[in-house]
Each structure stands twice: as C-alpha cells, then as structure tokens.
Amino acid sequence: MAEGIVTLTAATFDEVINAATKPVVVDFWAEWCGPCKAIAPLLSEVAKERADEITIAKLNIDEHPDLALRFNVMSIPTLLVFNEGTVQKRIVGAKPKAALLSELSEFLGAAH
Amino acid sequence: MSTRHVIIIGSGPAGLTSAIYTARANLSPLIIEGEPSSTSDQPGGQLMLTTEVENFPGFPEGIQGPELMFNFRAQAERFGAEFITAKVTAVDFSERPFRVSVGSDEYFADSIIVSTGAQSLMLGLDSEARLLGHGLSTCATCDGFFFRGHDIAVVGGGDSALEEATFLTKFASTVTLIHRRDTLRASKIMQERAFDNPKMAFVWDSQVTDLVGEHKLEGAVVQNLKTGETTTLAVTGLFVAIGHSPNTNLFTGILDMDDAGYLVTRPGSSYTNIDGVFACGDVQDHTYRQAITAAGSGCMAAIDCERWLEANPLSSPPTAAHAGNDTSIAVVGTSSV
C-alpha cells in the first residue's frame, strides 16, 4: 500500500472513522477495476501533499463487500468523505487530480 | 520552448504503438495520454474497461484489458517515451511547429500523431446523470460485482454489449439484453455464448426511453419500436453498450472528417489533410475497431511520421540548449481528448 494511505478492514473501519480528528476520504476499490488503478497514484499524491488536512484510506470491496453494501456503494471507484463519523460527501467515478481536489476543497484547509 | 519531433495525442493501442515505434526511432515522443475517468475516455482507452481480451495475438490464454494497456505503456516508456497525464484542450496546426495546448501549457512539435480514439455513447436521457453510480454503470468490469443476485439489463447488440452481458451473468440472476433490432450485430461466437447462457433473456426491437428510480435504479422504461408499446422492465442495474463516437471535437474545422465525425486518412496510410499530422486507431476507423487493428495503424502512423520528418527536416533543429528534450513528435492518442 502506498505511503501515507491507511488500509481499512471490517475490523478497523469504525474505529478509524470515529477516532479521526480530520476528514477521512475512503477509496472503495478492487483489484479488477481499471479506473481504480488509474486514480491510485493521484490519491497517493494527495495523501502526501495534504497529510495535515485530510486522511486518505482505502477499502478493498472484494474483501469487505458488507461495508460497500452498508454505504450503498454500487460503483467503483467511489470516494466517501467522512467527517466526525458520518458521510459528508460521495464522489463516484475516476477523476483527474484537479477535479478531485476541487471536489475535496470544502474539506481542505479545515485544519488550519 | 523547445520543439519536439512528435507529440502523440491519446494512449490507447494506436497511440502507444506509435509511441513504441517513434521512441525506438529516436524521435523521443511526448504522449499526452488523457485523464482518469470511469468512461472509456481515459489513458489506455476502451480496453481499460474490459476484462479478458481473448483475440490479441500473443496471449494464448487471454489477457486482462488494463494489464495489456499497462504493458503497452511500459514498453513505450522503456524506449524513452515521455507521458503527460492530461487532456489536450486545443491544437493549432496552421503552421510548423504545431502547437498543442493543455490549459495554459503549450507544447510544440514538428509532427503530430492523433490517436484520440472513440468513446461509448450513453442513452442521452435526463435520468442518466441522477442514476449514474446508483444502478446505471459505465463499467461492467468495475461494477458487475455489486449486482450479485440482481436482475439487470444491457442495452445494445454488438460485440461489446454481448461481452458485457455474458460477463455480467457471472454475478446477476438474469441479464436482459435490450436491442433495437431483431438480430444481433455481434460475432457468431459471442452470439452463441449469449444464446446458450441460461441467465440471458432478450428484448428485441426495443429501446430504453426512461429510467425509473429516484435514488437507486428500479427499472427501465422500454418501448417496442414496431408496436410503439411501452413496458417497464424491473431491473436494478443497467449497462449501456450502444456504440461509439469518435473523440474529434478538438479537430473540428482543422482536420477533415466524415459525416460521423471520424478523421479521414488517405487510403492505405495515416496521412490526414495536413502534412505532418497523422491519425491512427479508432479515431479514423469505424469499420474494424479492434485493439490489433488500432495497434497496426499506430505502427503505420509512426512509420509515416518518421519518413515524413526525414523528408521535411525540423523547422527548428535541436540546439545544444535543447539537447535532451528535443522531442518533435507529438502523439495525441488515447481514447480521450
């Protein structure tokens, strides 16, 4: 897993989301999904560049289908932004980095 | 700003093959490969949304589409091809060096290879935007998993539609193929597989006129084109494979196109109407549209380009200051611009 990205599992999901002190972007992905692979390097960059403001996490839906079901994820990649334990935003589909940052803009800078 | 030998616009099988060939010809190509998306308009092109590719020579056991494209790209990189992950926003082919813009960034090259490909058509319904990602999907390989035990539908009658439908039967309880004619365009082998599949059903002579469901897809409104009769098919998933349109908006009024918007190349070559601008792959082919034919035409474009550059020397020969980044070929090719 890329540096700076948290790997979530069914066992750690709630704990990580509820204990977070900044917004957590969870990338619902799977090995067979081409667009998921295409955005993986972009998410690594964002994780590194914006480490003070947000946390980037990944959840493999193949290994944890129940969590995908619980959050009504029906298409991947889907990014869910959690803040204070609840879903604040849903971003469906792969996007270029600039579009991704603009979708996340409301959560960036919150720590400052 | 330095002028490159060639810029390649687009990075599907055509663009990446032209990248491999121009890189090996020491033309140091710059590939402007497109941007991530969940449609076929992305780096790697249409194959990024496919699973098993069974008909690309050299892979007797088949190969996954995305893996094949990663291999193409790695092969081009091995010979020094340079990549920019962005979409071209404008081109100026009125004089050499040709100019290619990505937002406010400009790139110059003595030749251009256009391989921007084609992208899948959607239904064009207002309800599509609302239900995209909530039952309506652009990527069967990505999302099939979520429809385990569901009743779903695929719209279309060509190879892509049948391939998606057959793939989706691995997950869904039933897959209904909705096609506007009463025969399929798909290849015999794909048809036989579909007809033999007990999970497949067929709705002929029909088109989808609306989608039902506020937050999640609940059904598709299907109209029979012969009788005019409308019914609602209860499905929780819908995949659309009704054809493609070429990614040529960038070149309107610049490069010659046919009525359907495909670039016109001189028969038996990759030459466009502008000297030094070459086109390859699906952007100029609505007949074959295969990975292997796209790759073949990418090779043609690279060879045409190399010979043309030899016969038409650089407008601005590389100087010492440019050494190391004097790429004068631009390949524009992937499935998206």
Interface residues (C-beta under 8 A of the other chain):
Chain A: A30 W32 C33 G34 P35 C36 K37 A38 I39 L42 I61 D62 P65 A68 N72 V73 M74 S75 I76 P77 T78 V92 G93 A94 K95 P96
Chain B: E35 P36 S37 S38 Q42 P43 G44 M48 L49 T51 Q64 G65 P66 T85 A86 K87 L132 G133 H134 G135 S137 T138 C139 T141 C142 D143 F145 F146 K216 G237
